[in-house]
Amino acid sequence: MTDPVHISTVLPEAMARISRSPWRRIIAGHTSTGSCGHIIIPGDVIGFDPETHQTRCHVCYRNIRTRMGNARQRRMNDSMEGRQ
């Protein structure tokens, strides 16, 4: 059995992965249609990708973040299994 890995060695790597995500959470300022095809109304919390200038409604943005989080978790689990 190998030595356990302390969370402080994993946390900086996980935080760096999170900060590389292009999607940003913003508050909609006017009524529009998002890149996802759904209506966005003022005051909605939406997703915005500054690289492609795409917007997503709150539901699609939440789904994107969930998929990205699940993928990060799988990568982290795979890397931890490789250390054992």
PADREN-489541 format. One record per atom (N, C-alpha, C, O, CB): chain; residue in three letters; y, z, x; residue number from 1. Coordinates in nm, 2 decimals. Glycine has a CB too. Example, Ala and Ser with C-alpha at 12.3 -4.5 7.8 and 13.67 -1.06 7.14 Angstrom:
<nodes>
<A, ALA, <-0.57, 0.78, 1.32>, 1>
<A, ALA, <-0.45, 0.78, 1.23>, 1>
<A, ALA, <-0.33, 0.78, 1.32>, 1>
<A, ALA, <-0.33, 0.85, 1.42>, 1>
<A, ALA, <-0.45, 0.90, 1.13>, 1>
<A, SER, <-0.22, 0.71, 1.28>, 2>
<A, SER, <-0.11, 0.71, 1.37>, 2>
<A, SER, <0.00, 0.79, 1.29>, 2>
<A, SER, <0.11, 0.80, 1.34>, 2>
<A, SER, <-0.06, 0.57, 1.41>, 2>
</nodes>
This chain:
<nodes>
<A, MET, <-0.12, 0.00, 0.09>, 1>
<A, MET, <0.00, 0.00, 0.00>, 1>
<A, MET, <0.12, 0.00, 0.09>, 1>
<A, MET, <0.13, 0.07, 0.19>, 1>
<A, MET, <0.00, 0.12, -0.10>, 1>
<A, THR, <0.22, -0.08, 0.05>, 2>
<A, THR, <0.34, -0.09, 0.13>, 2>
<A, THR, <0.44, 0.02, 0.09>, 2>
<A, THR, <0.42, 0.09, -0.02>, 2>
<A, THR, <0.41, -0.22, 0.11>, 2>
<A, ASP, <0.54, 0.04, 0.17>, 3>
<A, ASP, <0.65, 0.14, 0.13>, 3>
<A, ASP, <0.72, 0.09, 0.01>, 3>
<A, ASP, <0.75, -0.03, -0.01>, 3>
<A, ASP, <0.74, 0.16, 0.25>, 3>
<A, PRO, <0.76, 0.18, -0.08>, 4>
<A, PRO, <0.84, 0.15, -0.19>, 4>
<A, PRO, <0.98, 0.09, -0.15>, 4>
<A, PRO, <1.03, 0.13, -0.05>, 4>
<A, PRO, <0.86, 0.27, -0.29>, 4>
<A, VAL, <1.04, 0.01, -0.23>, 5>
<A, VAL, <1.17, -0.05, -0.20>, 5>
<A, VAL, <1.27, 0.03, -0.28>, 5>
<A, VAL, <1.26, 0.04, -0.40>, 5>
<A, VAL, <1.17, -0.20, -0.24>, 5>
<A, HIS, <1.37, 0.07, -0.21>, 6>
<A, HIS, <1.48, 0.15, -0.28>, 6>
<A, HIS, <1.57, 0.05, -0.36>, 6>
<A, HIS, <1.59, -0.06, -0.32>, 6>
<A, HIS, <1.56, 0.23, -0.18>, 6>
<A, ILE, <1.62, 0.09, -0.48>, 7>
<A, ILE, <1.70, 0.01, -0.56>, 7>
<A, ILE, <1.83, -0.03, -0.49>, 7>
<A, ILE, <1.88, -0.14, -0.53>, 7>
<A, ILE, <1.73, 0.09, -0.69>, 7>
<A, SER, <1.88, 0.04, -0.40>, 8>
<A, SER, <2.00, 0.00, -0.33>, 8>
<A, SER, <1.98, -0.13, -0.25>, 8>
<A, SER, <2.08, -0.20, -0.22>, 8>
<A, SER, <2.05, 0.12, -0.24>, 8>
<A, THR, <1.86, -0.16, -0.21>, 9>
<A, THR, <1.84, -0.28, -0.14>, 9>
<A, THR, <1.83, -0.40, -0.23>, 9>
<A, THR, <1.86, -0.52, -0.19>, 9>
<A, THR, <1.71, -0.27, -0.06>, 9>
<A, VAL, <1.79, -0.38, -0.36>, 10>
<A, VAL, <1.78, -0.49, -0.45>, 10>
<A, VAL, <1.91, -0.51, -0.53>, 10>
<A, VAL, <1.94, -0.62, -0.57>, 10>
<A, VAL, <1.66, -0.46, -0.55>, 10>
<A, LEU, <1.98, -0.41, -0.56>, 11>
<A, LEU, <2.10, -0.42, -0.64>, 11>
<A, LEU, <2.20, -0.51, -0.59>, 11>
<A, LEU, <2.25, -0.59, -0.67>, 11>
<A, LEU, <2.16, -0.28, -0.66>, 11>
<A, PRO, <2.24, -0.51, -0.47>, 12>
<A, PRO, <2.34, -0.61, -0.42>, 12>
<A, PRO, <2.30, -0.76, -0.45>, 12>
<A, PRO, <2.38, -0.84, -0.48>, 12>
<A, PRO, <2.37, -0.59, -0.27>, 12>
<A, GLU, <2.17, -0.78, -0.43>, 13>
<A, GLU, <2.12, -0.92, -0.45>, 13>
<A, GLU, <2.13, -0.96, -0.60>, 13>
<A, GLU, <2.17, -1.07, -0.63>, 13>
<A, GLU, <1.98, -0.93, -0.40>, 13>
<A, ALA, <2.10, -0.86, -0.68>, 14>
<A, ALA, <2.10, -0.89, -0.83>, 14>
<A, ALA, <2.25, -0.91, -0.87>, 14>
<A, ALA, <2.28, -0.99, -0.96>, 14>
<A, ALA, <2.04, -0.77, -0.91>, 14>
<A, MET, <2.34, -0.83, -0.82>, 15>
<A, MET, <2.48, -0.84, -0.86>, 15>
<A, MET, <2.54, -0.97, -0.81>, 15>
<A, MET, <2.62, -1.03, -0.88>, 15>
<A, MET, <2.56, -0.72, -0.80>, 15>
<A, ALA, <2.50, -1.02, -0.69>, 16>
<A, ALA, <2.54, -1.15, -0.64>, 16>
<A, ALA, <2.49, -1.26, -0.73>, 16>
<A, ALA, <2.57, -1.36, -0.76>, 16>
<A, ALA, <2.49, -1.17, -0.50>, 16>
<A, ARG, <2.37, -1.25, -0.78>, 17>
<A, ARG, <2.32, -1.36, -0.87>, 17>
<A, ARG, <2.40, -1.36, -1.00>, 17>
<A, ARG, <2.43, -1.47, -1.06>, 17>
<A, ARG, <2.17, -1.33, -0.90>, 17>
<A, ILE, <2.43, -1.24, -1.05>, 18>
<A, ILE, <2.51, -1.24, -1.18>, 18>
<A, ILE, <2.65, -1.30, -1.16>, 18>
<A, ILE, <2.69, -1.37, -1.25>, 18>
<A, ILE, <2.52, -1.09, -1.23>, 18>
<A, SER, <2.71, -1.27, -1.05>, 19>
<A, SER, <2.85, -1.32, -1.03>, 19>
<A, SER, <2.85, -1.48, -1.00>, 19>
<A, SER, <2.95, -1.54, -1.01>, 19>
<A, SER, <2.91, -1.26, -0.91>, 19>
<A, ARG, <2.73, -1.54, -0.97>, 20>
<A, ARG, <2.73, -1.68, -0.95>, 20>
<A, ARG, <2.72, -1.76, -1.08>, 20>
<A, ARG, <2.73, -1.88, -1.08>, 20>
<A, ARG, <2.61, -1.72, -0.87>, 20>
<A, SER, <2.71, -1.70, -1.20>, 21>
<A, SER, <2.70, -1.76, -1.32>, 21>
<A, SER, <2.84, -1.83, -1.36>, 21>
<A, SER, <2.94, -1.76, -1.35>, 21>
<A, SER, <2.66, -1.66, -1.44>, 21>
<A, PRO, <2.84, -1.96, -1.39>, 22>
<A, PRO, <2.96, -2.02, -1.42>, 22>
<A, PRO, <3.02, -1.98, -1.56>, 22>
<A, PRO, <3.14, -2.00, -1.58>, 22>
<A, PRO, <2.94, -2.17, -1.42>, 22>
<A, TRP, <2.94, -1.93, -1.65>, 23>
<A, TRP, <2.99, -1.90, -1.78>, 23>
<A, TRP, <3.07, -1.78, -1.78>, 23>
<A, TRP, <3.04, -1.68, -1.72>, 23>
<A, TRP, <2.87, -1.89, -1.88>, 23>
<A, ARG, <3.18, -1.78, -1.85>, 24>
<A, ARG, <3.27, -1.67, -1.86>, 24>
<A, ARG, <3.29, -1.63, -2.01>, 24>
<A, ARG, <3.29, -1.72, -2.10>, 24>
<A, ARG, <3.41, -1.70, -1.80>, 24>
<A, ARG, <3.31, -1.51, -2.04>, 25>
<A, ARG, <3.34, -1.46, -2.18>, 25>
<A, ARG, <3.49, -1.47, -2.20>, 25>
<A, ARG, <3.57, -1.41, -2.12>, 25>
<A, ARG, <3.28, -1.32, -2.20>, 25>
<A, ILE, <3.53, -1.54, -2.30>, 26>
<A, ILE, <3.68, -1.54, -2.34>, 26>
<A, ILE, <3.69, -1.52, -2.49>, 26>
<A, ILE, <3.60, -1.53, -2.56>, 26>
<A, ILE, <3.74, -1.68, -2.29>, 26>
<A, ILE, <3.82, -1.50, -2.53>, 27>
<A, ILE, <3.85, -1.48, -2.67>, 27>
<A, ILE, <3.92, -1.62, -2.71>, 27>
<A, ILE, <4.01, -1.66, -2.65>, 27>
<A, ILE, <3.95, -1.36, -2.69>, 27>
<A, ALA, <3.86, -1.67, -2.82>, 28>
<A, ALA, <3.92, -1.80, -2.87>, 28>
<A, ALA, <4.06, -1.78, -2.92>, 28>
<A, ALA, <4.09, -1.68, -2.99>, 28>
<A, ALA, <3.83, -1.86, -2.98>, 28>
<A, GLY, <4.15, -1.87, -2.89>, 29>
<A, GLY, <4.29, -1.87, -2.93>, 29>
<A, GLY, <4.32, -1.95, -3.05>, 29>
<A, GLY, <4.42, -1.93, -3.11>, 29>
<A, GLY, <4.37, -1.90, -2.82>, 29>
<A, HIS, <4.24, -2.05, -3.08>, 30>
<A, HIS, <4.26, -2.14, -3.19>, 30>
<A, HIS, <4.13, -2.19, -3.25>, 30>
<A, HIS, <4.02, -2.18, -3.19>, 30>
<A, HIS, <4.35, -2.26, -3.15>, 30>
<A, THR, <4.14, -2.25, -3.37>, 31>
<A, THR, <4.02, -2.30, -3.43>, 31>
<A, THR, <3.98, -2.43, -3.36>, 31>
<A, THR, <4.06, -2.52, -3.34>, 31>
<A, THR, <4.04, -2.33, -3.58>, 31>
<A, SER, <3.85, -2.45, -3.33>, 32>
<A, SER, <3.80, -2.57, -3.27>, 32>
<A, SER, <3.65, -2.58, -3.29>, 32>
<A, SER, <3.59, -2.49, -3.35>, 32>
<A, SER, <3.83, -2.57, -3.12>, 32>
<A, THR, <3.60, -2.68, -3.24>, 33>
<A, THR, <3.45, -2.70, -3.24>, 33>
<A, THR, <3.40, -2.69, -3.10>, 33>
<A, THR, <3.45, -2.76, -3.01>, 33>
<A, THR, <3.41, -2.84, -3.31>, 33>
<A, GLY, <3.30, -2.61, -3.08>, 34>
<A, GLY, <3.25, -2.59, -2.94>, 34>
<A, GLY, <3.17, -2.70, -2.90>, 34>
<A, GLY, <3.13, -2.79, -2.98>, 34>
<A, GLY, <3.17, -2.46, -2.94>, 34>
<A, SER, <3.13, -2.70, -2.77>, 35>
<A, SER, <3.05, -2.81, -2.72>, 35>
<A, SER, <2.91, -2.80, -2.78>, 35>
<A, SER, <2.83, -2.90, -2.78>, 35>
<A, SER, <3.04, -2.79, -2.57>, 35>
<A, CYS, <2.87, -2.69, -2.84>, 36>
<A, CYS, <2.75, -2.67, -2.90>, 36>
<A, CYS, <2.75, -2.73, -3.04>, 36>
<A, CYS, <2.64, -2.74, -3.11>, 36>
<A, CYS, <2.71, -2.52, -2.91>, 36>
<A, GLY, <2.87, -2.77, -3.10>, 37>
<A, GLY, <2.88, -2.83, -3.23>, 37>
<A, GLY, <2.91, -2.73, -3.34>, 37>
<A, GLY, <2.93, -2.77, -3.45>, 37>
<A, GLY, <2.75, -2.89, -3.26>, 37>
<A, HIS, <2.92, -2.60, -3.31>, 38>
<A, HIS, <2.96, -2.50, -3.40>, 38>
<A, HIS, <3.11, -2.47, -3.41>, 38>
<A, HIS, <3.18, -2.49, -3.31>, 38>
<A, HIS, <2.88, -2.37, -3.37>, 38>
<A, ILE, <3.15, -2.42, -3.52>, 39>
<A, ILE, <3.29, -2.39, -3.54>, 39>
<A, ILE, <3.33, -2.26, -3.47>, 39>
<A, ILE, <3.25, -2.17, -3.47>, 39>
<A, ILE, <3.33, -2.38, -3.69>, 39>
<A, ILE, <3.44, -2.27, -3.40>, 40>
<A, ILE, <3.50, -2.15, -3.33>, 40>
<A, ILE, <3.63, -2.12, -3.40>, 40>
<A, ILE, <3.72, -2.20, -3.41>, 40>
<A, ILE, <3.52, -2.18, -3.18>, 40>
<A, ILE, <3.64, -1.99, -3.44>, 41>
<A, ILE, <3.77, -1.95, -3.50>, 41>
<A, ILE, <3.84, -1.85, -3.41>, 41>
<A, ILE, <3.78, -1.79, -3.32>, 41>
<A, ILE, <3.74, -1.88, -3.64>, 41>
<A, PRO, <3.98, -1.84, -3.43>, 42>
<A, PRO, <4.05, -1.75, -3.34>, 42>
<A, PRO, <4.00, -1.61, -3.34>, 42>
<A, PRO, <3.97, -1.56, -3.45>, 42>
<A, PRO, <4.20, -1.75, -3.38>, 42>
<A, GLY, <3.99, -1.55, -3.23>, 43>
<A, GLY, <3.94, -1.41, -3.22>, 43>
<A, GLY, <3.80, -1.40, -3.18>, 43>
<A, GLY, <3.75, -1.29, -3.15>, 43>
<A, GLY, <3.97, -1.34, -3.34>, 43>
<A, ASP, <3.72, -1.51, -3.20>, 44>
<A, ASP, <3.58, -1.51, -3.16>, 44>
<A, ASP, <3.56, -1.49, -3.01>, 44>
<A, ASP, <3.64, -1.54, -2.93>, 44>
<A, ASP, <3.51, -1.64, -3.21>, 44>
<A, VAL, <3.46, -1.42, -2.97>, 45>
<A, VAL, <3.42, -1.41, -2.83>, 45>
<A, VAL, <3.33, -1.52, -2.80>, 45>
<A, VAL, <3.22, -1.53, -2.86>, 45>
<A, VAL, <3.36, -1.27, -2.79>, 45>
<A, ILE, <3.37, -1.61, -2.71>, 46>
<A, ILE, <3.30, -1.74, -2.69>, 46>
<A, ILE, <3.27, -1.75, -2.54>, 46>
<A, ILE, <3.32, -1.67, -2.46>, 46>
<A, ILE, <3.37, -1.86, -2.74>, 46>
<A, GLY, <3.18, -1.84, -2.51>, 47>
<A, GLY, <3.15, -1.87, -2.37>, 47>
<A, GLY, <3.23, -1.99, -2.32>, 47>
<A, GLY, <3.24, -2.09, -2.40>, 47>
<A, GLY, <3.00, -1.89, -2.35>, 47>
<A, PHE, <3.28, -1.99, -2.20>, 48>
<A, PHE, <3.35, -2.10, -2.14>, 48>
<A, PHE, <3.30, -2.12, -2.00>, 48>
<A, PHE, <3.29, -2.03, -1.92>, 48>
<A, PHE, <3.50, -2.07, -2.14>, 48>
<A, ASP, <3.27, -2.25, -1.97>, 49>
<A, ASP, <3.23, -2.29, -1.83>, 49>
<A, ASP, <3.34, -2.36, -1.77>, 49>
<A, ASP, <3.37, -2.47, -1.80>, 49>
<A, ASP, <3.10, -2.38, -1.84>, 49>
<A, PRO, <3.41, -2.30, -1.67>, 50>
<A, PRO, <3.53, -2.36, -1.61>, 50>
<A, PRO, <3.50, -2.48, -1.53>, 50>
<A, PRO, <3.59, -2.56, -1.51>, 50>
<A, PRO, <3.60, -2.26, -1.53>, 50>
<A, GLU, <3.38, -2.50, -1.48>, 51>
<A, GLU, <3.34, -2.61, -1.41>, 51>
<A, GLU, <3.33, -2.74, -1.49>, 51>
<A, GLU, <3.37, -2.85, -1.45>, 51>
<A, GLU, <3.21, -2.59, -1.34>, 51>
<A, THR, <3.27, -2.73, -1.61>, 52>
<A, THR, <3.26, -2.84, -1.70>, 52>
<A, THR, <3.35, -2.84, -1.82>, 52>
<A, THR, <3.35, -2.94, -1.89>, 52>
<A, THR, <3.11, -2.85, -1.75>, 52>
<A, HIS, <3.43, -2.73, -1.84>, 53>
<A, HIS, <3.52, -2.72, -1.95>, 53>
<A, HIS, <3.45, -2.72, -2.08>, 53>
<A, HIS, <3.50, -2.77, -2.18>, 53>
<A, HIS, <3.63, -2.82, -1.95>, 53>
<A, GLN, <3.32, -2.67, -2.09>, 54>
<A, GLN, <3.25, -2.66, -2.21>, 54>
<A, GLN, <3.27, -2.53, -2.27>, 54>
<A, GLN, <3.29, -2.43, -2.20>, 54>
<A, GLN, <3.10, -2.69, -2.19>, 54>
<A, THR, <3.26, -2.52, -2.40>, 55>
<A, THR, <3.27, -2.39, -2.48>, 55>
<A, THR, <3.14, -2.38, -2.56>, 55>
<A, THR, <3.09, -2.48, -2.61>, 55>
<A, THR, <3.40, -2.38, -2.56>, 55>
<A, ARG, <3.11, -2.26, -2.59>, 56>
<A, ARG, <2.99, -2.23, -2.68>, 56>
<A, ARG, <3.03, -2.12, -2.77>, 56>
<A, ARG, <3.11, -2.03, -2.74>, 56>
<A, ARG, <2.87, -2.19, -2.60>, 56>
<A, CYS, <2.99, -2.13, -2.90>, 57>
<A, CYS, <3.02, -2.03, -3.00>, 57>
<A, CYS, <2.95, -1.90, -2.95>, 57>
<A, CYS, <2.87, -1.90, -2.86>, 57>
<A, CYS, <2.97, -2.07, -3.14>, 57>
<A, HIS, <2.98, -1.79, -3.02>, 58>
<A, HIS, <2.93, -1.66, -2.98>, 58>
<A, HIS, <2.78, -1.65, -2.98>, 58>
<A, HIS, <2.72, -1.59, -2.89>, 58>
<A, HIS, <2.99, -1.55, -3.07>, 58>
<A, VAL, <2.71, -1.72, -3.08>, 59>
<A, VAL, <2.56, -1.71, -3.08>, 59>
<A, VAL, <2.50, -1.79, -2.97>, 59>
<A, VAL, <2.41, -1.75, -2.90>, 59>
<A, VAL, <2.52, -1.77, -3.22>, 59>
<A, CYS, <2.55, -1.91, -2.95>, 60>
<A, CYS, <2.50, -2.00, -2.84>, 60>
<A, CYS, <2.53, -1.94, -2.70>, 60>
<A, CYS, <2.44, -1.94, -2.61>, 60>
<A, CYS, <2.56, -2.14, -2.85>, 60>
<A, TYR, <2.64, -1.87, -2.69>, 61>
<A, TYR, <2.68, -1.81, -2.56>, 61>
<A, TYR, <2.58, -1.69, -2.54>, 61>
<A, TYR, <2.53, -1.67, -2.42>, 61>
<A, TYR, <2.82, -1.76, -2.56>, 61>
<A, ARG, <2.55, -1.61, -2.64>, 62>
<A, ARG, <2.46, -1.50, -2.62>, 62>
<A, ARG, <2.32, -1.55, -2.59>, 62>
<A, ARG, <2.25, -1.49, -2.50>, 62>
<A, ARG, <2.45, -1.42, -2.76>, 62>
<A, ASN, <2.28, -1.67, -2.64>, 63>
<A, ASN, <2.15, -1.72, -2.61>, 63>
<A, ASN, <2.15, -1.77, -2.47>, 63>
<A, ASN, <2.05, -1.75, -2.40>, 63>
<A, ASN, <2.12, -1.84, -2.70>, 63>
<A, ILE, <2.26, -1.83, -2.42>, 64>
<A, ILE, <2.26, -1.87, -2.28>, 64>
<A, ILE, <2.25, -1.75, -2.19>, 64>
<A, ILE, <2.17, -1.76, -2.09>, 64>
<A, ILE, <2.40, -1.95, -2.25>, 64>
<A, ARG, <2.32, -1.65, -2.22>, 65>
<A, ARG, <2.32, -1.53, -2.13>, 65>
<A, ARG, <2.18, -1.46, -2.13>, 65>
<A, ARG, <2.13, -1.41, -2.03>, 65>
<A, ARG, <2.43, -1.43, -2.18>, 65>
<A, THR, <2.12, -1.46, -2.25>, 66>
<A, THR, <1.98, -1.41, -2.26>, 66>
<A, THR, <1.88, -1.49, -2.18>, 66>
<A, THR, <1.80, -1.43, -2.10>, 66>
<A, THR, <1.94, -1.41, -2.41>, 66>
<A, ARG, <1.89, -1.62, -2.19>, 67>
<A, ARG, <1.80, -1.71, -2.11>, 67>
<A, ARG, <1.82, -1.69, -1.96>, 67>
<A, ARG, <1.73, -1.68, -1.88>, 67>
<A, ARG, <1.82, -1.85, -2.14>, 67>
<A, MET, <1.95, -1.68, -1.92>, 68>
<A, MET, <1.98, -1.66, -1.78>, 68>
<A, MET, <1.94, -1.53, -1.73>, 68>
<A, MET, <1.88, -1.51, -1.62>, 68>
<A, MET, <2.14, -1.68, -1.75>, 68>
<A, GLY, <1.95, -1.42, -1.81>, 69>
<A, GLY, <1.91, -1.29, -1.77>, 69>
<A, GLY, <1.76, -1.28, -1.76>, 69>
<A, GLY, <1.70, -1.22, -1.67>, 69>
<A, GLY, <1.96, -1.19, -1.88>, 69>
<A, ASN, <1.69, -1.35, -1.85>, 70>
<A, ASN, <1.54, -1.35, -1.85>, 70>
<A, ASN, <1.49, -1.42, -1.72>, 70>
<A, ASN, <1.40, -1.38, -1.66>, 70>
<A, ASN, <1.48, -1.42, -1.97>, 70>
<A, ALA, <1.56, -1.53, -1.69>, 71>
<A, ALA, <1.52, -1.61, -1.57>, 71>
<A, ALA, <1.54, -1.52, -1.44>, 71>
<A, ALA, <1.46, -1.52, -1.35>, 71>
<A, ALA, <1.60, -1.74, -1.56>, 71>
<A, ARG, <1.66, -1.45, -1.44>, 72>
<A, ARG, <1.69, -1.36, -1.32>, 72>
<A, ARG, <1.58, -1.25, -1.31>, 72>
<A, ARG, <1.54, -1.22, -1.20>, 72>
<A, ARG, <1.83, -1.30, -1.34>, 72>
<A, GLN, <1.54, -1.20, -1.43>, 73>
<A, GLN, <1.44, -1.09, -1.43>, 73>
<A, GLN, <1.31, -1.14, -1.38>, 73>
<A, GLN, <1.24, -1.07, -1.30>, 73>
<A, GLN, <1.43, -1.03, -1.57>, 73>
<A, ARG, <1.27, -1.26, -1.42>, 74>
<A, ARG, <1.14, -1.32, -1.37>, 74>
<A, ARG, <1.15, -1.34, -1.22>, 74>
<A, ARG, <1.05, -1.31, -1.15>, 74>
<A, ARG, <1.11, -1.45, -1.45>, 74>
<A, ARG, <1.26, -1.40, -1.17>, 75>
<A, ARG, <1.27, -1.42, -1.03>, 75>
<A, ARG, <1.26, -1.29, -0.95>, 75>
<A, ARG, <1.19, -1.28, -0.85>, 75>
<A, ARG, <1.40, -1.49, -0.99>, 75>
<A, MET, <1.33, -1.19, -1.00>, 76>
<A, MET, <1.32, -1.06, -0.94>, 76>
<A, MET, <1.18, -1.00, -0.94>, 76>
<A, MET, <1.14, -0.94, -0.84>, 76>
<A, MET, <1.42, -0.96, -1.01>, 76>
<A, ASN, <1.11, -1.01, -1.05>, 77>
<A, ASN, <0.98, -0.96, -1.06>, 77>
<A, ASN, <0.89, -1.03, -0.97>, 77>
<A, ASN, <0.80, -0.97, -0.90>, 77>
<A, ASN, <0.92, -0.97, -1.20>, 77>
<A, ASP, <0.90, -1.17, -0.96>, 78>
<A, ASP, <0.82, -1.25, -0.87>, 78>
<A, ASP, <0.85, -1.21, -0.72>, 78>
<A, ASP, <0.75, -1.20, -0.64>, 78>
<A, ASP, <0.85, -1.39, -0.88>, 78>
<A, SER, <0.97, -1.18, -0.69>, 79>
<A, SER, <1.00, -1.14, -0.55>, 79>
<A, SER, <0.95, -1.00, -0.52>, 79>
<A, SER, <0.90, -0.98, -0.41>, 79>
<A, SER, <1.15, -1.15, -0.52>, 79>
<A, MET, <0.95, -0.92, -0.62>, 80>
<A, MET, <0.89, -0.78, -0.59>, 80>
<A, MET, <0.74, -0.78, -0.58>, 80>
<A, MET, <0.69, -0.71, -0.50>, 80>
<A, MET, <0.93, -0.69, -0.71>, 80>
<A, GLU, <0.68, -0.87, -0.66>, 81>
<A, GLU, <0.53, -0.88, -0.65>, 81>
<A, GLU, <0.49, -0.94, -0.51>, 81>
<A, GLU, <0.39, -0.91, -0.46>, 81>
<A, GLU, <0.48, -0.97, -0.76>, 81>
<A, GLY, <0.58, -1.03, -0.45>, 82>
<A, GLY, <0.55, -1.09, -0.32>, 82>
<A, GLY, <0.56, -0.98, -0.21>, 82>
<A, GLY, <0.50, -1.01, -0.11>, 82>
<A, GLY, <0.64, -1.20, -0.30>, 82>
<A, ARG, <0.63, -0.88, -0.23>, 83>
<A, ARG, <0.65, -0.77, -0.13>, 83>
<A, ARG, <0.53, -0.68, -0.12>, 83>
<A, ARG, <0.51, -0.61, -0.02>, 83>
<A, ARG, <0.78, -0.69, -0.15>, 83>
<A, GLN, <0.45, -0.67, -0.23>, 84>
<A, GLN, <0.34, -0.58, -0.23>, 84>
<A, GLN, <0.22, -0.62, -0.15>, 84>
<A, GLN, <0.12, -0.55, -0.14>, 84>
<A, GLN, <0.29, -0.55, -0.37>, 84>
</nodes>
